[in-house]
């Protein structure tokens, strides 16, 4: 080792490279992006309450299973009813909330159409 290198090393304090990671880090150190994002306890609970694909597949009925004037009760006040034109009306406690047209277009019903409900 050269005299210069020895002098340089002698100038470093003992333990200078002995870094200890703190037990907690501030959230500000995390860069959020599409793959790394903070979720609140409230948001996490809402995500847990969502249906998974299997539950949706088992809960909803296929349009082909409904005859033109048949209704299918989903529970909790929800019902799917087919009308004479083949459209499906999604009702909640007897109030139409959305419609699936024969063209595959899904539209929500405005508050004016439902009397403000």
N, C-alpha and C positions, 0 to 999 in steps of 0.2 A: 504494500500500500504506500502511496506517495505521502510526503509530509503534508501536502495540501489537503488530501483526503482525510488524513488522521486529524488534522486541525479542524476540518469541517465536522467530522463525527464527534470530536471532543466538545464541540459547541452545542450539541443537542442535549437538552435536559434529560435526566433519567426518567423513564416512564412516559416520555413524550408521545410515543406511538402506542400506548396502552389504552385505546379507546374502549369504553364500555357503553353499549347501546342502552338508552334509558328504558325503564319498564313500560312507560307509556309515551306515545308520540302524539303531537297535535294533528287534528284532521287536516289542517292547512298544508301539511306536508304531502298529502295525497292529491295527485292530479286526476280529476274525474274525466272519463271519456266513455265511449259506447260500451266498453267491456268492464269498466271500473266505476261504479257509481254508488253513492251513499243512499241508503233507504232508511226512512224513519221507522220507528216501532209501529206507528199507525199504518204506513204504507205496507209494511211487512204483513200485518194482520189482514189488510184488505187483499193482498195477494194470496194468502192462505185460504181466504174465504171463496176464492174463485173456483169454478168447476174445472176439472181437468178434461182432456179430450174424451176419455172413456166415459166419464159421467155425462158429458153433453150427448155423446152418441146414444147412451142408454135413456136419457131423459126426454129428448125430443123425438118426435115421430117424423118419418119420411113423408113428403107430400103425397107420394103414390099410395100411402096407406090410408089417406083420407078420401072418402067418396065426396062427391060434389056438395052435399048438404050435411056432412057429418061433422061432429065436433070432437076434439080431443082435449081432455082436461089435464093440465100439467101440474096442478096443485098450487097452493098458496094464492088462489084467486086468478091464476093465469089459465087461459084457454085458447086453443087454436080452432078456428071455425072456417070451413070451406063454404064458399057461396056458389050460386048457380053458374057463375062465369068461370069458376076454377081458381079465383083468388083466395088466398088464405088471410084471414083477419086474426090478429093477435090481440086478445082482449084481457084486461085486468079488471076484475070485479065488475064485469059487464060493460066496461068502457073500452072501445077500440083504441089501441095505442099504436099499432103498426099494421102494415099490409104487405103481403108478398104477391106481386102480380104474376100473371101467367107468362110474362116476358122475363121473369126472374128479377125484376126490379123490386127492391125492398124500400119502403118509405114509411117514415113515421107520420102519424096523424097529427095535424096541428091542434093547438089548444082550442082554436075557434071551432074546429070540426067536432070536438068532444065537449063543447059547452064550458070550456075552461078547466076541465078535469085532467 
